[in-house]
Amino acid sequence: MALSLGKLDKVVQLFIRGLDVNQMLSEIWQKREIQDYIIALNQDAQLFDQGITSDGSSLGTYSPFTIAKKESEGKFVPADFHITLFDEGDFYDSFNIRVTSNGFLIVADAIKEDGTDLVQEYGRILGLTDESIQELGDVIQDEVKQYIEQKLQEL
C-alpha cells in the first residue's frame, strides 16, 4: 500500500503532537458495543459455554440433585453438567464494565440472596481468560485503526 506524501505528513504530525494512547483506549473501553463484547466473553464464552474462571479453572459440575431440579424446572443443563452460574440470570444481569485509568474492570453483584458470595466460592469468575483476551485484542486492533484514521482526518 503506497502512502502519499500528504498522508505521511499527517501521520508524522499526529505522532509529533502526541497520540495519547491512554485517552484512545479509554474512549474505546467506554464504547457500549466493546463493553457488551467484553461481558459476552466473560459470561458466554467462559462461564456459560465452558464453566471456567478467568484463570481457566473449572467451576465444577452440578450435583445430581441440582441437575434433576434444573431439568424438572425446564432450565438449561449443559451436556457435561458444568456449572454455569446462571440460574435466574440475576448474576449475569448485574455485569458491568468499570473503565479505569489503566484499563477496565469487569464488575458484578456476586452476592446471592442467601448471602453466598460467588467470588469466594468459585474464585476468579470476573475476568477474561488468555483466549478471551486474545479475541478482545483482535477487536481492539480494529478499533485502534479506526481511532487513528479519525485523528488523521481531523488534522
Backbone torsions as a table, in degrees:
resi	resn	phi	psi	omega
1	MET	NA	123.9	-179.9
2	ALA	-82.0	141.5	179.2
3	LEU	-111.8	118.1	-178.9
4	SER	-69.0	159.0	179.1
5	LEU	-61.3	-37.8	178.9
6	GLY	-62.7	-43.6	179.9
7	LYS	-70.0	-39.7	178.2
8	LEU	-61.5	-40.7	177.6
9	ASP	-60.1	-41.9	179.3
10	LYS	-65.4	-39.8	178.4
11	VAL	-62.5	-45.3	179.0
12	VAL	-61.5	-44.6	178.8
13	GLN	-59.6	-42.1	-179.2
14	LEU	-60.7	-42.9	-178.0
15	PHE	-79.3	-28.1	174.8
16	ILE	-67.9	-44.4	178.8
17	ARG	-67.0	-23.1	177.8
18	GLY	98.2	108.4	174.0
19	LEU	-81.3	116.2	-179.6
20	ASP	-81.7	96.6	-175.6
21	VAL	-63.6	-40.1	179.4
22	ASN	-62.9	-41.4	177.9
23	GLN	-64.6	-43.0	179.3
24	MET	-59.0	-50.6	-178.6
25	LEU	-65.4	-37.8	176.9
26	SER	-59.4	-43.8	178.5
27	GLU	-64.8	-37.7	178.4
28	ILE	-66.8	-47.0	-178.9
29	TRP	-62.4	-27.7	-177.5
30	GLN	-80.2	-9.7	179.1
31	LYS	-69.5	129.6	-177.7
32	ARG	-56.6	-41.6	-177.8
33	GLU	-67.2	-31.4	176.5
34	ILE	-71.4	-43.8	177.8
35	GLN	-60.7	-43.4	178.1
36	ASP	-61.5	-38.7	179.4
37	TYR	-65.7	-43.5	178.7
38	ILE	-60.7	-45.9	179.9
39	ILE	-63.0	-41.8	179.0
40	ALA	-62.8	-38.7	176.8
41	LEU	-60.1	-45.5	-178.5
42	ASN	-67.8	-50.7	-175.4
43	GLN	-73.5	-56.9	-171.0
44	ASP	-78.2	-56.7	-173.9
45	ALA	-67.5	-33.1	-175.0
46	GLN	-101.8	-66.2	-173.4
47	LEU	-67.4	-55.8	-172.9
48	PHE	-73.5	-50.7	-174.9
49	ASP	-75.4	-33.9	-174.0
50	GLN	-118.2	-20.4	-177.4
51	GLY	66.2	44.8	-178.6
52	ILE	-127.8	157.7	176.5
53	THR	-88.5	179.8	-178.9
54	SER	-67.4	-20.0	176.3
55	ASP	-96.0	9.1	176.4
56	GLY	86.9	1.5	179.2
57	SER	-73.4	144.6	178.3
58	SER	-72.2	141.5	173.8
59	LEU	-77.4	-11.6	-178.2
60	GLY	102.2	-170.5	179.3
61	THR	-122.4	154.4	178.0
62	TYR	-67.7	147.1	175.7
63	SER	-72.6	158.2	177.2
64	PRO	-55.8	-36.5	178.4
65	PHE	-62.6	-46.9	-179.1
66	THR	-64.9	-39.9	178.8
67	ILE	-60.6	-48.1	-179.6
68	ALA	-62.3	-41.6	-179.6
69	LYS	-64.0	-47.9	179.9
70	LYS	-61.0	-44.3	-179.7
71	GLU	-64.0	-39.6	179.7
72	SER	-67.2	-26.9	178.3
73	GLU	-90.0	0.0	179.7
74	GLY	74.3	21.6	179.8
75	LYS	-90.1	154.1	-179.2
76	PHE	-65.6	135.5	172.8
77	VAL	-130.1	120.4	179.8
78	PRO	-59.7	149.0	-178.5
79	ALA	-56.4	-34.5	179.4
80	ASP	-93.8	6.1	176.4
81	PHE	64.1	20.5	-179.6
82	HIS	-68.7	148.4	178.4
83	ILE	-70.4	134.7	-178.6
84	THR	-111.7	-15.3	-173.9
85	LEU	63.3	20.4	176.1
86	PHE	-113.8	110.8	176.5
87	ASP	-114.4	-78.2	176.7
88	GLU	-93.9	-13.1	179.3
89	GLY	98.1	-2.4	-178.0
90	ASP	-61.2	-44.6	179.5
91	PHE	-61.8	-49.0	179.6
92	TYR	-61.3	-40.8	-179.4
93	ASP	-64.0	-22.6	-176.8
94	SER	-85.5	-4.9	-178.1
95	PHE	-63.5	140.5	177.4
96	ASN	-153.6	165.8	176.9
97	ILE	-112.8	130.3	174.4
98	ARG	-110.1	114.6	179.1
99	VAL	-78.8	131.2	179.7
100	THR	-117.2	177.1	-179.3
101	SER	-67.3	-20.9	-179.5
102	ASN	-123.7	25.3	177.6
103	GLY	146.6	-131.5	-179.6
104	PHE	-150.5	160.6	173.6
105	LEU	-124.6	142.4	170.4
106	ILE	-91.5	124.1	-179.0
107	VAL	-122.9	152.8	178.2
108	ALA	-163.9	159.8	174.9
109	ASP	-84.9	100.5	-175.0
110	ALA	-95.1	9.5	179.0
111	ILE	-97.0	118.2	179.2
112	LYS	-77.2	166.9	-179.8
113	GLU	-57.0	-32.4	-178.8
114	ASP	-83.2	4.4	178.0
115	GLY	93.4	-6.5	179.2
116	THR	-64.6	129.2	176.7
117	ASP	-96.7	109.5	-177.1
118	LEU	-62.2	-32.0	178.7
119	VAL	-67.9	-43.1	177.6
120	GLN	-64.8	-38.3	-176.1
121	GLU	-75.8	-37.6	-172.3
122	TYR	-115.3	-9.7	178.1
123	GLY	90.3	-140.5	-170.6
124	ARG	-76.9	68.1	-178.7
125	ILE	-84.8	-16.1	178.5
126	LEU	-107.0	102.8	-178.3
127	GLY	152.6	172.2	-175.6
128	LEU	-109.5	142.8	173.0
129	THR	-72.2	168.1	176.0
130	ASP	-58.3	-39.8	179.2
131	GLU	-63.1	-43.5	179.2
132	SER	-67.0	-36.6	177.2
133	ILE	-62.8	-40.3	177.6
134	GLN	-62.1	-44.4	178.8
135	GLU	-62.9	-41.8	177.9
136	LEU	-64.1	-40.0	178.4
137	GLY	-57.9	-38.8	178.2
138	ASP	-62.9	-40.6	179.4
139	VAL	-70.6	-42.8	-178.4
140	ILE	-65.2	-34.2	177.9
141	GLN	-56.7	-44.2	177.8
142	ASP	-64.9	-38.8	178.9
143	GLU	-64.5	-40.5	178.8
144	VAL	-63.4	-43.7	177.8
145	LYS	-58.9	-46.0	-179.7
146	GLN	-63.0	-40.5	-179.8
147	TYR	-62.1	-47.5	-179.2
148	ILE	-64.5	-42.4	177.8
149	GLU	-60.5	-40.1	177.9
150	GLN	-63.6	-44.0	179.8
151	LYS	-64.1	-36.9	178.6
152	LEU	-65.7	-38.3	179.3
153	GLN	-67.9	-27.2	-179.8
154	GLU	-75.7	-16.0	-178.2
155	LEU	-76.4	NA	NA
